[in-house]
Amino acid sequence: MISPCVGICKIDDKSKLCIGCLRSEDEIAMWPQINNEKALEIINEIVHRSISKR
């Protein structure tokens, strides 16, 4: 399974999301254990977060 990590790993204090991949700390922590279906759900959420951030 691929990861949305882009190597910029810092959690934004305000949004509580990684400034690189836009995942929450919980999403980052559980990533190695999730199945493809859950990974796709998170990736879709990241897309929405990215659009909302603009």
mmCIF entry with sequence, helices, sheets and N, C-alpha, C, O atoms, coordinates in Angstrom:
data_MODEL
# 
_entry.id   MODEL 
# 
_entity.id                         1 
_entity.type                       polymer 
_entity.pdbx_number_of_molecules   1 
# 
_entity_poly.entity_id                      1 
_entity_poly.type                           'polypeptide(L)' 
_entity_poly.nstd_linkage                   no 
_entity_poly.nstd_monomer                   no 
_entity_poly.pdbx_seq_one_letter_code       MISPCVGICKIDDKSKLCIGCLRSEDEIAMWPQINNEKALEIINEIVHRSISKR 
_entity_poly.pdbx_seq_one_letter_code_can   MISPCVGICKIDDKSKLCIGCLRSEDEIAMWPQINNEKALEIINEIVHRSISKR 
_entity_poly.pdbx_strand_id                 A 
# 
loop_
_entity_poly_seq.entity_id 
_entity_poly_seq.num 
_entity_poly_seq.mon_id 
_entity_poly_seq.hetero 
1 1  MET n 
1 2  ILE n 
1 3  SER n 
1 4  PRO n 
1 5  CYS n 
1 6  VAL n 
1 7  GLY n 
1 8  ILE n 
1 9  CYS n 
1 10 LYS n 
1 11 ILE n 
1 12 ASP n 
1 13 ASP n 
1 14 LYS n 
1 15 SER n 
1 16 LYS n 
1 17 LEU n 
1 18 CYS n 
1 19 ILE n 
1 20 GLY n 
1 21 CYS n 
1 22 LEU n 
1 23 ARG n 
1 24 SER n 
1 25 GLU n 
1 26 ASP n 
1 27 GLU n 
1 28 ILE n 
1 29 ALA n 
1 30 MET n 
1 31 TRP n 
1 32 PRO n 
1 33 GLN n 
1 34 ILE n 
1 35 ASN n 
1 36 ASN n 
1 37 GLU n 
1 38 LYS n 
1 39 ALA n 
1 40 LEU n 
1 41 GLU n 
1 42 ILE n 
1 43 ILE n 
1 44 ASN n 
1 45 GLU n 
1 46 ILE n 
1 47 VAL n 
1 48 HIS n 
1 49 ARG n 
1 50 SER n 
1 51 ILE n 
1 52 SER n 
1 53 LYS n 
1 54 ARG n 
# 
_struct_asym.id          A 
_struct_asym.entity_id   1 
# 
loop_
_struct_conf.conf_type_id 
_struct_conf.id 
_struct_conf.pdbx_PDB_helix_id 
_struct_conf.beg_label_comp_id 
_struct_conf.beg_label_asym_id 
_struct_conf.beg_label_seq_id 
_struct_conf.pdbx_beg_PDB_ins_code 
_struct_conf.end_label_comp_id 
_struct_conf.end_label_asym_id 
_struct_conf.end_label_seq_id 
_struct_conf.pdbx_end_PDB_ins_code 
_struct_conf.beg_auth_comp_id 
_struct_conf.beg_auth_asym_id 
_struct_conf.beg_auth_seq_id 
_struct_conf.end_auth_comp_id 
_struct_conf.end_auth_asym_id 
_struct_conf.end_auth_seq_id 
_struct_conf.pdbx_PDB_helix_class 
_struct_conf.details 
_struct_conf.pdbx_PDB_helix_length 
HELX_P HELX_P1 AA1 GLU A 25 ? MET A 30 ? GLU A 25 MET A 30 1 ? 6  
HELX_P HELX_P2 AA2 TRP A 31 ? GLN A 33 ? TRP A 31 GLN A 33 5 ? 3  
HELX_P HELX_P3 AA3 ASN A 36 ? LYS A 53 ? ASN A 36 LYS A 53 1 ? 18 
# 
_struct_conf_type.id          HELX_P 
_struct_conf_type.criteria    ? 
_struct_conf_type.reference   ? 
# 
loop_
_atom_site.group_PDB 
_atom_site.id 
_atom_site.type_symbol 
_atom_site.label_atom_id 
_atom_site.label_alt_id 
_atom_site.label_comp_id 
_atom_site.label_asym_id 
_atom_site.label_entity_id 
_atom_site.label_seq_id 
_atom_site.pdbx_PDB_ins_code 
_atom_site.Cartn_x 
_atom_site.Cartn_y 
_atom_site.Cartn_z 
_atom_site.occupancy 
_atom_site.B_iso_or_equiv 
_atom_site.pdbx_formal_charge 
_atom_site.auth_seq_id 
_atom_site.auth_comp_id 
_atom_site.auth_asym_id 
_atom_site.auth_atom_id 
_atom_site.pdbx_PDB_model_num 
ATOM 1   N N  . MET A 1 1  ? 0.842   -1.174 0.000  1.00 0.00 ? 1  MET A N  1 
ATOM 2   C CA . MET A 1 1  ? 0.000   0.000  0.000  1.00 0.00 ? 1  MET A CA 1 
ATOM 3   C C  . MET A 1 1  ? 0.892   1.244  0.000  1.00 0.00 ? 1  MET A C  1 
ATOM 4   O O  . MET A 1 1  ? 1.876   1.315  0.737  1.00 0.00 ? 1  MET A O  1 
ATOM 5   N N  . ILE A 1 2  ? 0.538   2.211  -0.827 1.00 0.00 ? 2  ILE A N  1 
ATOM 6   C CA . ILE A 1 2  ? 1.307   3.450  -0.868 1.00 0.00 ? 2  ILE A CA 1 
ATOM 7   C C  . ILE A 1 2  ? 0.876   4.356  0.277  1.00 0.00 ? 2  ILE A C  1 
ATOM 8   O O  . ILE A 1 2  ? -0.189  4.172  0.866  1.00 0.00 ? 2  ILE A O  1 
ATOM 9   N N  . SER A 1 3  ? 1.702   5.314  0.574  1.00 0.00 ? 3  SER A N  1 
ATOM 10  C CA . SER A 1 3  ? 1.422   6.260  1.643  1.00 0.00 ? 3  SER A CA 1 
ATOM 11  C C  . SER A 1 3  ? 1.341   7.667  1.058  1.00 0.00 ? 3  SER A C  1 
ATOM 12  O O  . SER A 1 3  ? 2.068   7.991  0.119  1.00 0.00 ? 3  SER A O  1 
ATOM 13  N N  . PRO A 1 4  ? 0.464   8.502  1.604  1.00 0.00 ? 4  PRO A N  1 
ATOM 14  C CA . PRO A 1 4  ? 0.399   9.889  1.140  1.00 0.00 ? 4  PRO A CA 1 
ATOM 15  C C  . PRO A 1 4  ? 1.525   10.766 1.715  1.00 0.00 ? 4  PRO A C  1 
ATOM 16  O O  . PRO A 1 4  ? 1.592   11.961 1.428  1.00 0.00 ? 4  PRO A O  1 
ATOM 17  N N  . CYS A 1 5  ? 2.394   10.172 2.515  1.00 0.00 ? 5  CYS A N  1 
ATOM 18  C CA . CYS A 1 5  ? 3.501   10.917 3.118  1.00 0.00 ? 5  CYS A CA 1 
ATOM 19  C C  . CYS A 1 5  ? 4.386   11.527 2.033  1.00 0.00 ? 5  CYS A C  1 
ATOM 20  O O  . CYS A 1 5  ? 4.733   10.863 1.056  1.00 0.00 ? 5  CYS A O  1 
ATOM 21  N N  . VAL A 1 6  ? 4.749   12.799 2.214  1.00 0.00 ? 6  VAL A N  1 
ATOM 22  C CA . VAL A 1 6  ? 5.636   13.476 1.276  1.00 0.00 ? 6  VAL A CA 1 
ATOM 23  C C  . VAL A 1 6  ? 6.964   13.864 1.935  1.00 0.00 ? 6  VAL A C  1 
ATOM 24  O O  . VAL A 1 6  ? 7.757   14.611 1.362  1.00 0.00 ? 6  VAL A O  1 
ATOM 25  N N  . GLY A 1 7  ? 7.194   13.345 3.149  1.00 0.00 ? 7  GLY A N  1 
ATOM 26  C CA . GLY A 1 7  ? 8.453   13.585 3.834  1.00 0.00 ? 7  GLY A CA 1 
ATOM 27  C C  . GLY A 1 7  ? 8.546   14.918 4.563  1.00 0.00 ? 7  GLY A C  1 
ATOM 28  O O  . GLY A 1 7  ? 9.621   15.289 5.036  1.00 0.00 ? 7  GLY A O  1 
ATOM 29  N N  . ILE A 1 8  ? 7.446   15.635 4.660  1.00 0.00 ? 8  ILE A N  1 
ATOM 30  C CA . ILE A 1 8  ? 7.400   16.886 5.422  1.00 0.00 ? 8  ILE A CA 1 
ATOM 31  C C  . ILE A 1 8  ? 6.507   16.604 6.625  1.00 0.00 ? 8  ILE A C  1 
ATOM 32  O O  . ILE A 1 8  ? 5.297   16.823 6.573  1.00 0.00 ? 8  ILE A O  1 
ATOM 33  N N  . CYS A 1 9  ? 7.099   16.127 7.691  1.00 0.00 ? 9  CYS A N  1 
ATOM 34  C CA . CYS A 1 9  ? 6.332   15.599 8.820  1.00 0.00 ? 9  CYS A CA 1 
ATOM 35  C C  . CYS A 1 9  ? 6.314   16.579 9.988  1.00 0.00 ? 9  CYS A C  1 
ATOM 36  O O  . CYS A 1 9  ? 7.210   16.582 10.832 1.00 0.00 ? 9  CYS A O  1 
ATOM 37  N N  . LYS A 1 10 ? 5.283   17.403 10.017 1.00 0.00 ? 10 LYS A N  1 
ATOM 38  C CA . LYS A 1 10 ? 5.103   18.355 11.115 1.00 0.00 ? 10 LYS A CA 1 
ATOM 39  C C  . LYS A 1 10 ? 3.609   18.579 11.290 1.00 0.00 ? 10 LYS A C  1 
ATOM 40  O O  . LYS A 1 10 ? 2.898   18.860 10.325 1.00 0.00 ? 10 LYS A O  1 
ATOM 41  N N  . ILE A 1 11 ? 3.142   18.455 12.516 1.00 0.00 ? 11 ILE A N  1 
ATOM 42  C CA . ILE A 1 11 ? 1.728   18.643 12.808 1.00 0.00 ? 11 ILE A CA 1 
ATOM 43  C C  . ILE A 1 11 ? 1.469   20.129 13.064 1.00 0.00 ? 11 ILE A C  1 
ATOM 44  O O  . ILE A 1 11 ? 2.120   20.751 13.903 1.00 0.00 ? 11 ILE A O  1 
ATOM 45  N N  . ASP A 1 12 ? 0.511   20.681 12.327 1.00 0.00 ? 12 ASP A N  1 
ATOM 46  C CA . ASP A 1 12 ? 0.105   22.070 12.503 1.00 0.00 ? 12 ASP A CA 1 
ATOM 47  C C  . ASP A 1 12 ? -0.664  22.191 13.814 1.00 0.00 ? 12 ASP A C  1 
ATOM 48  O O  . ASP A 1 12 ? -1.603  21.432 14.056 1.00 0.00 ? 12 ASP A O  1 
ATOM 49  N N  . ASP A 1 13 ? -0.276  23.135 14.657 1.00 0.00 ? 13 ASP A N  1 
ATOM 50  C CA . ASP A 1 13 ? -0.917  23.302 15.963 1.00 0.00 ? 13 ASP A CA 1 
ATOM 51  C C  . ASP A 1 13 ? -2.396  23.645 15.858 1.00 0.00 ? 13 ASP A C  1 
ATOM 52  O O  . ASP A 1 13 ? -3.191  23.209 16.692 1.00 0.00 ? 13 ASP A O  1 
ATOM 53  N N  . LYS A 1 14 ? -2.770  24.405 14.866 1.00 0.00 ? 14 LYS A N  1 
ATOM 54  C CA . LYS A 1 14 ? -4.160  24.853 14.740 1.00 0.00 ? 14 LYS A CA 1 
ATOM 55  C C  . LYS A 1 14 ? -5.066  23.762 14.166 1.00 0.00 ? 14 LYS A C  1 
ATOM 56  O O  . LYS A 1 14 ? -6.109  23.452 14.742 1.00 0.00 ? 14 LYS A O  1 
ATOM 57  N N  . SER A 1 15 ? -4.672  23.187 13.043 1.00 0.00 ? 15 SER A N  1 
ATOM 58  C CA . SER A 1 15 ? -5.532  22.203 12.378 1.00 0.00 ? 15 SER A CA 1 
ATOM 59  C C  . SER A 1 15 ? -5.343  20.791 12.922 1.00 0.00 ? 15 SER A C  1 
ATOM 60  O O  . SER A 1 15 ? -6.211  19.937 12.742 1.00 0.00 ? 15 SER A O  1 
ATOM 61  N N  . LYS A 1 16 ? -4.214  20.538 13.586 1.00 0.00 ? 16 LYS A N  1 
ATOM 62  C CA . LYS A 1 16 ? -3.853  19.207 14.080 1.00 0.00 ? 16 LYS A CA 1 
ATOM 63  C C  . LYS A 1 16 ? -3.641  18.202 12.947 1.00 0.00 ? 16 LYS A C  1 
ATOM 64  O O  . LYS A 1 16 ? -3.786  16.995 13.140 1.00 0.00 ? 16 LYS A O  1 
ATOM 65  N N  . LEU A 1 17 ? -3.294  18.717 11.760 1.00 0.00 ? 17 LEU A N  1 
ATOM 66  C CA . LEU A 1 17 ? -2.997  17.889 10.600 1.00 0.00 ? 17 LEU A CA 1 
ATOM 67  C C  . LEU A 1 17 ? -1.536  18.066 10.219 1.00 0.00 ? 17 LEU A C  1 
ATOM 68  O O  . LEU A 1 17 ? -0.945  19.117 10.470 1.00 0.00 ? 17 LEU A O  1 
ATOM 69  N N  . CYS A 1 18 ? -0.960  17.045 9.617  1.00 0.00 ? 18 CYS A N  1 
ATOM 70  C CA . CYS A 1 18 ? 0.404   17.141 9.107  1.00 0.00 ? 18 CYS A CA 1 
ATOM 71  C C  . CYS A 1 18 ? 0.427   18.170 7.978  1.00 0.00 ? 18 CYS A C  1 
ATOM 72  O O  . CYS A 1 18 ? -0.443  18.150 7.106  1.00 0.00 ? 18 CYS A O  1 
ATOM 73  N N  . ILE A 1 19 ? 1.400   19.058 7.985  1.00 0.00 ? 19 ILE A N  1 
ATOM 74  C CA . ILE A 1 19 ? 1.457   20.083 6.938  1.00 0.00 ? 19 ILE A CA 1 
ATOM 75  C C  . ILE A 1 19 ? 1.899   19.496 5.598  1.00 0.00 ? 19 ILE A C  1 
ATOM 76  O O  . ILE A 1 19 ? 1.717   20.131 4.559  1.00 0.00 ? 19 ILE A O  1 
ATOM 77  N N  . GLY A 1 20 ? 2.470   18.304 5.609  1.00 0.00 ? 20 GLY A N  1 
ATOM 78  C CA . GLY A 1 20 ? 2.904   17.669 4.370  1.00 0.00 ? 20 GLY A CA 1 
ATOM 79  C C  . GLY A 1 20 ? 1.817   16.839 3.713  1.00 0.00 ? 20 GLY A C  1 
ATOM 80  O O  . GLY A 1 20 ? 1.515   17.024 2.534  1.00 0.00 ? 20 GLY A O  1 
ATOM 81  N N  . CYS A 1 21 ? 1.225   15.921 4.474  1.00 0.00 ? 21 CYS A N  1 
ATOM 82  C CA . CYS A 1 21 ? 0.277   14.962 3.868  1.00 0.00 ? 21 CYS A CA 1 
ATOM 83  C C  . CYS A 1 21 ? -1.177  15.217 4.257  1.00 0.00 ? 21 CYS A C  1 
ATOM 84  O O  . CYS A 1 21 ? -2.076  14.564 3.728  1.00 0.00 ? 21 CYS A O  1 
ATOM 85  N N  . LEU A 1 22 ? -1.419  16.138 5.156  1.00 0.00 ? 22 LEU A N  1 
ATOM 86  C CA . LEU A 1 22 ? -2.767  16.501 5.622  1.00 0.00 ? 22 LEU A CA 1 
ATOM 87  C C  . LEU A 1 22 ? -3.479  15.376 6.361  1.00 0.00 ? 22 LEU A C  1 
ATOM 88  O O  . LEU A 1 22 ? -4.708  15.368 6.429  1.00 0.00 ? 22 LEU A O  1 
ATOM 89  N N  . ARG A 1 23 ? -2.729  14.427 6.917  1.00 0.00 ? 23 ARG A N  1 
ATOM 90  C CA . ARG A 1 23 ? -3.333  13.396 7.761  1.00 0.00 ? 23 ARG A CA 1 
ATOM 91  C C  . ARG A 1 23 ? -3.265  13.837 9.214  1.00 0.00 ? 23 ARG A C  1 
ATOM 92  O O  . ARG A 1 23 ? -2.391  14.609 9.607  1.00 0.00 ? 23 ARG A O  1 
ATOM 93  N N  . SER A 1 24 ? -4.213  13.327 10.006 1.00 0.00 ? 24 SER A N  1 
ATOM 94  C CA . SER A 1 24 ? -4.188  13.570 11.450 1.00 0.00 ? 24 SER A CA 1 
ATOM 95  C C  . SER A 1 24 ? -3.148  12.639 12.087 1.00 0.00 ? 24 SER A C  1 
ATOM 96  O O  . SER A 1 24 ? -2.682  11.688 11.460 1.00 0.00 ? 24 SER A O  1 
ATOM 97  N N  . GLU A 1 25 ? -2.799  12.931 13.329 1.00 0.00 ? 25 GLU A N  1 
ATOM 98  C CA . GLU A 1 25 ? -1.857  12.064 14.033 1.00 0.00 ? 25 GLU A CA 1 
ATOM 99  C C  . GLU A 1 25 ? -2.394  10.639 14.127 1.00 0.00 ? 25 GLU A C  1 
ATOM 100 O O  . GLU A 1 25 ? -1.636  9.681  13.972 1.00 0.00 ? 25 GLU A O  1 
ATOM 101 N N  . ASP A 1 26 ? -3.692  10.492 14.379 1.00 0.00 ? 26 ASP A N  1 
ATOM 102 C CA . ASP A 1 26 ? -4.305  9.159  14.463 1.00 0.00 ? 26 ASP A CA 1 
ATOM 103 C C  . ASP A 1 26 ? -4.218  8.428  13.128 1.00 0.00 ? 26 ASP A C  1 
ATOM 104 O O  . ASP A 1 26 ? -3.913  7.236  13.088 1.00 0.00 ? 26 ASP A O  1 
ATOM 105 N N  . GLU A 1 27 ? -4.485  9.139  12.037 1.00 0.00 ? 27 GLU A N  1 
ATOM 106 C CA . GLU A 1 27 ? -4.403  8.520  10.711 1.00 0.00 ? 27 GLU A CA 1 
ATOM 107 C C  . GLU A 1 27 ? -2.985  8.077  10.396 1.00 0.00 ? 27 GLU A C  1 
ATOM 108 O O  . GLU A 1 27 ? -2.779  7.008  9.822  1.00 0.00 ? 27 GLU A O  1 
ATOM 109 N N  . ILE A 1 28 ? -2.011  8.889  10.767 1.00 0.00 ? 28 ILE A N  1 
ATOM 110 C CA . ILE A 1 28 ? -0.607  8.543  10.536 1.00 0.00 ? 28 ILE A CA 1 
ATOM 111 C C  . ILE A 1 28 ? -0.237  7.306  11.357 1.00 0.00 ? 28 ILE A C  1 
ATOM 112 O O  . ILE A 1 28 ? 0.413   6.390  10.853 1.00 0.00 ? 28 ILE A O  1 
ATOM 113 N N  . ALA A 1 29 ? -0.656  7.287  12.622 1.00 0.00 ? 29 ALA A N  1 
ATOM 114 C CA . ALA A 1 29 ? -0.305  6.181  13.513 1.00 0.00 ? 29 ALA A CA 1 
ATOM 115 C C  . ALA A 1 29 ? -0.916  4.856  13.063 1.00 0.00 ? 29 ALA A C  1 
ATOM 116 O O  . ALA A 1 29 ? -0.274  3.812  13.178 1.00 0.00 ? 29 ALA A O  1 
ATOM 117 N N  . MET A 1 30 ? -2.148  4.886  12.552 1.00 0.00 ? 30 MET A N  1 
ATOM 118 C CA . MET A 1 30 ? -2.803  3.635  12.183 1.00 0.00 ? 30 MET A CA 1 
ATOM 119 C C  . MET A 1 30 ? -2.494  3.194  10.749 1.00 0.00 ? 30 MET A C  1 
ATOM 120 O O  . MET A 1 30 ? -2.856  2.084  10.358 1.00 0.00 ? 30 MET A O  1 
ATOM 121 N N  . TRP A 1 31 ? -1.834  4.041  9.968  1.00 0.00 ? 31 TRP A N  1 
ATOM 122 C CA . TRP A 1 31 ? -1.612  3.741  8.555  1.00 0.00 ? 31 TRP A CA 1 
ATOM 123 C C  . TRP A 1 31 ? -1.013  2.350  8.300  1.00 0.00 ? 31 TRP A C  1 
ATOM 124 O O  . TRP A 1 31 ? -1.490  1.654  7.404  1.00 0.00 ? 31 TRP A O  1 
ATOM 125 N N  . PRO A 1 32 ? 0.003   1.920  9.042  1.00 0.00 ? 32 PRO A N  1 
ATOM 126 C CA . PRO A 1 32 ? 0.587   0.602  8.744  1.00 0.00 ? 32 PRO A CA 1 
ATOM 127 C C  . PRO A 1 32 ? -0.377  -0.575 8.972  1.00 0.00 ? 32 PRO A C  1 
ATOM 128 O O  . PRO A 1 32 ? -0.153  -1.660 8.435  1.00 0.00 ? 32 PRO A O  1 
ATOM 129 N N  . GLN A 1 33 ? -1.430  -0.380 9.750  1.00 0.00 ? 33 GLN A N  1 
ATOM 130 C CA . GLN A 1 33 ? -2.335  -1.470 10.071 1.00 0.00 ? 33 GLN A CA 1 
ATOM 131 C C  . GLN A 1 33 ? -3.641  -1.466 9.274  1.00 0.00 ? 33 GLN A C  1 
ATOM 132 O O  . GLN A 1 33 ? -4.414  -2.418 9.377  1.00 0.00 ? 33 GLN A O  1 
ATOM 133 N N  . ILE A 1 34 ? -3.907  -0.434 8.492  1.00 0.00 ? 34 ILE A N  1 
ATOM 134 C CA . ILE A 1 34 ? -5.209  -0.343 7.834  1.00 0.00 ? 34 ILE A CA 1 
ATOM 135 C C  . ILE A 1 34 ? -5.238  -1.125 6.522  1.00 0.00 ? 34 ILE A C  1 
ATOM 136 O O  . ILE A 1 34 ? -4.200  -1.417 5.928  1.00 0.00 ? 34 ILE A O  1 
ATOM 137 N N  . ASN A 1 35 ? -6.454  -1.454 6.091  1.00 0.00 ? 35 ASN A N  1 
ATOM 138 C CA . ASN A 1 35 ? -6.620  -2.148 4.813  1.00 0.00 ? 35 ASN A CA 1 
ATOM 139 C C  . ASN A 1 35 ? -6.752  -1.122 3.687  1.00 0.00 ? 35 ASN A C  1 
ATOM 140 O O  . ASN A 1 35 ? -6.842  0.079  3.938  1.00 0.00 ? 35 ASN A O  1 
ATOM 141 N N  . ASN A 1 36 ? -6.763  -1.604 2.457  1.00 0.00 ? 36 ASN A N  1 
ATOM 142 C CA . ASN A 1 36 ? -6.818  -0.710 1.299  1.00 0.00 ? 36 ASN A CA 1 
ATOM 143 C C  . ASN A 1 36 ? -8.092  0.131  1.275  1.00 0.00 ? 36 ASN A C  1 
ATOM 144 O O  . ASN A 1 36 ? -8.057  1.296  0.880  1.00 0.00 ? 36 ASN A O  1 
ATOM 145 N N  . GLU A 1 37 ? -9.205  -0.446 1.692  1.00 0.00 ? 37 GLU A N  1 
ATOM 146 C CA . GLU A 1 37 ? -10.470 0.291  1.698  1.00 0.00 ? 37 GLU A CA 1 
ATOM 147 C C  . GLU A 1 37 ? -10.391 1.502  2.624  1.00 0.00 ? 37 GLU A C  1 
ATOM 148 O O  . GLU A 1 37 ? -10.797 2.602  2.249  1.00 0.00 ? 37 GLU A O  1 
ATOM 149 N N  . LYS A 1 38 ? -9.868  1.300  3.831  1.00 0.00 ? 38 LYS A N  1 
ATOM 150 C CA . LYS A 1 38 ? -9.727  2.410  4.785  1.00 0.00 ? 38 LYS A CA 1 
ATOM 151 C C  . LYS A 1 38 ? -8.710  3.422  4.269  1.00 0.00 ? 38 LYS A C  1 
ATOM 152 O O  . LYS A 1 38 ? -8.900  4.627  4.438  1.00 0.00 ? 38 LYS A O  1 
ATOM 153 N N  . ALA A 1 39 ? -7.641  2.953  3.646  1.00 0.00 ? 39 ALA A N  1 
ATOM 154 C CA . ALA A 1 39 ? -6.629  3.859  3.094  1.00 0.00 ? 39 ALA A CA 1 
ATOM 155 C C  . ALA A 1 39 ? -7.245  4.758  2.030  1.00 0.00 ? 39 ALA A C  1 
ATOM 156 O O  . ALA A 1 39 ? -6.970  5.957  1.993  1.00 0.00 ? 39 ALA A O  1 
ATOM 157 N N  . LEU A 1 40 ? -8.074  4.187  1.170  1.00 0.00 ? 40 LEU A N  1 
ATOM 158 C CA . LEU A 1 40 ? -8.738  4.991  0.138  1.00 0.00 ? 40 LEU A CA 1 
ATOM 159 C C  . LEU A 1 40 ? -9.697  6.013  0.752  1.00 0.00 ? 40 LEU A C  1 
ATOM 160 O O  . LEU A 1 40 ? -9.816  7.130  0.248  1.00 0.00 ? 40 LEU A O  1 
ATOM 161 N N  . GLU A 1 41 ? -10.376 5.640  1.827  1.00 0.00 ? 41 GLU A N  1 
ATOM 162 C CA . GLU A 1 41 ? -11.249 6.593  2.522  1.00 0.00 ? 41 GLU A CA 1 
ATOM 163 C C  . GLU A 1 41 ? -10.439 7.785  3.024  1.00 0.00 ? 41 GLU A C  1 
ATOM 164 O O  . GLU A 1 41 ? -10.845 8.935  2.858  1.00 0.00 ? 41 GLU A O  1 
ATOM 165 N N  . ILE A 1 42 ? -9.301  7.504  3.633  1.00 0.00 ? 42 ILE A N  1 
ATOM 166 C CA . ILE A 1 42 ? -8.453  8.578  4.163  1.00 0.00 ? 42 ILE A CA 1 
ATOM 167 C C  . ILE A 1 42 ? -7.901  9.431  3.029  1.00 0.00 ? 42 ILE A C  1 
ATOM 168 O O  . ILE A 1 42 ? -7.870  10.657 3.134  1.00 0.00 ? 42 ILE A O  1 
ATOM 169 N N  . ILE A 1 43 ? -7.468  8.800  1.956  1.00 0.00 ? 43 ILE A N  1 
ATOM 170 C CA . ILE A 1 43 ? -6.941  9.554  0.812  1.00 0.00 ? 43 ILE A CA 1 
ATOM 171 C C  . ILE A 1 43 ? -8.025  10.465 0.234  1.00 0.00 ? 43 ILE A C  1 
ATOM 172 O O  . ILE A 1 43 ? -7.746  11.611 -0.116 1.00 0.00 ? 43 ILE A O  1 
ATOM 173 N N  . ASN A 1 44 ? -9.251  9.968  0.134  1.00 0.00 ? 44 ASN A N  1 
ATOM 174 C CA . ASN A 1 44 ? -10.353 10.817 -0.338 1.00 0.00 ? 44 ASN A CA 1 
ATOM 175 C C  . ASN A 1 44 ? -10.588 11.986 0.612  1.00 0.00 ? 44 ASN A C  1 
ATOM 176 O O  . ASN A 1 44 ? -10.870 13.099 0.169  1.00 0.00 ? 44 ASN A O  1 
ATOM 177 N N  . GLU A 1 45 ? -10.474 11.744 1.898  1.00 0.00 ? 45 GLU A N  1 
ATOM 178 C CA . GLU A 1 45 ? -10.625 12.823 2.878  1.00 0.00 ? 45 GLU A CA 1 
ATOM 179 C C  . GLU A 1 45 ? -9.496  13.842 2.718  1.00 0.00 ? 45 GLU A C  1 
ATOM 180 O O  . GLU A 1 45 ? -9.725  15.046 2.831  1.00 0.00 ? 45 GLU A O  1 
ATOM 181 N N  . ILE A 1 46 ? -8.288  13.367 2.457  1.00 0.00 ? 46 ILE A N  1 
ATOM 182 C CA . ILE A 1 46 ? -7.145  14.273 2.238  1.00 0.00 ? 46 ILE A CA 1 
ATOM 183 C C  . ILE A 1 46 ? -7.410  15.172 1.036  1.00 0.00 ? 46 ILE A C  1 
ATOM 184 O O  . ILE A 1 46 ? -7.106  16.365 1.073  1.00 0.00 ? 46 ILE A O  1 
ATOM 185 N N  . VAL A 1 47 ? -7.973  14.610 -0.021 1.00 0.00 ? 47 VAL A N  1 
ATOM 186 C CA . VAL A 1 47 ? -8.311  15.411 -1.212 1.00 0.00 ? 47 VAL A CA 1 
ATOM 187 C C  . VAL A 1 47 ? -9.282  16.518 -0.829 1.00 0.00 ? 47 VAL A C  1 
ATOM 188 O O  . VAL A 1 47 ? -9.108  17.664 -1.244 1.00 0.00 ? 47 VAL A O  1 
ATOM 189 N N  . HIS A 1 48 ? -10.293 16.193 -0.051 1.00 0.00 ? 48 HIS A N  1 
ATOM 190 C CA . HIS A 1 48 ? -11.266 17.208 0.382  1.00 0.00 ? 48 HIS A CA 1 
ATOM 191 C C  . HIS A 1 48 ? -10.607 18.258 1.279  1.00 0.00 ? 48 HIS A C  1 
ATOM 192 O O  . HIS A 1 48 ? -10.911 19.447 1.178  1.00 0.00 ? 48 HIS A O  1 
ATOM 193 N N  . ARG A 1 49 ? -9.715  17.820 2.144  1.00 0.00 ? 49 ARG A N  1 
ATOM 194 C CA . ARG A 1 49 ? -9.000  18.769 3.015  1.00 0.00 ? 49 ARG A CA 1 
ATOM 195 C C  . ARG A 1 49 ? -8.151  19.711 2.174  1.00 0.00 ? 49 ARG A C  1 
ATOM 196 O O  . ARG A 1 49 ? -8.084  20.910 2.449  1.00 0.00 ? 49 ARG A O  1 
ATOM 197 N N  . SER A 1 50 ? -7.509  19.169 1.158  1.00 0.00 ? 50 SER A N  1 
ATOM 198 C CA . SER A 1 50 ? -6.658  19.968 0.276  1.00 0.00 ? 50 SER A CA 1 
ATOM 199 C C  . SER A 1 50 ? -7.469  21.028 -0.456 1.00 0.00 ? 50 SER A C  1 
ATOM 200 O O  . SER A 1 50 ? -7.047  22.179 -0.567 1.00 0.00 ? 50 SER A O  1 
ATOM 201 N N  . ILE A 1 51 ? -8.649  20.627 -0.959 1.00 0.00 ? 51 ILE A N  1 
ATOM 202 C CA . ILE A 1 51 ? -9.514  21.560 -1.663 1.00 0.00 ? 51 ILE A CA 1 
ATOM 203 C C  . ILE A 1 51 ? -10.005 22.640 -0.710 1.00 0.00 ? 51 ILE A C  1 
ATOM 204 O O  . ILE A 1 51 ? -10.045 23.815 -1.075 1.00 0.00 ? 51 ILE A O  1 
ATOM 205 N N  . SER A 1 52 ? -10.379 22.259 0.501  1.00 0.00 ? 52 SER A N  1 
ATOM 206 C CA . SER A 1 52 ? -10.893 23.218 1.480  1.00 0.00 ? 52 SER A CA 1 
ATOM 207 C C  . SER A 1 52 ? -9.816  24.188 1.945  1.00 0.00 ? 52 SER A C  1 
ATOM 208 O O  . SER A 1 52 ? -10.118 25.309 2.355  1.00 0.00 ? 52 SER A O  1 
ATOM 209 N N  . LYS A 1 53 ? -8.572  23.761 1.880  1.00 0.00 ? 53 LYS A N  1 
ATOM 210 C CA . LYS A 1 53 ? -7.446  24.568 2.343  1.00 0.00 ? 53 LYS A CA 1 
ATOM 211 C C  . LYS A 1 53 ? -7.129  25.722 1.405  1.00 0.00 ? 53 LYS A C  1 
ATOM 212 O O  . LYS A 1 53 ? -6.500  26.698 1.814  1.00 0.00 ? 53 LYS A O  1 
ATOM 213 N N  . ARG A 1 54 ? -7.556  25.622 0.161  1.00 0.00 ? 54 ARG A N  1 
ATOM 214 C CA . ARG A 1 54 ? -7.228  26.645 -0.848 1.00 0.00 ? 54 ARG A CA 1 
ATOM 215 C C  . ARG A 1 54 ? -7.898  27.941 -0.592 1.00 0.00 ? 54 ARG A C  1 
ATOM 216 O O  . ARG A 1 54 ? -7.717  28.891 -1.354 1.00 0.00 ? 54 ARG A O  1 
# 
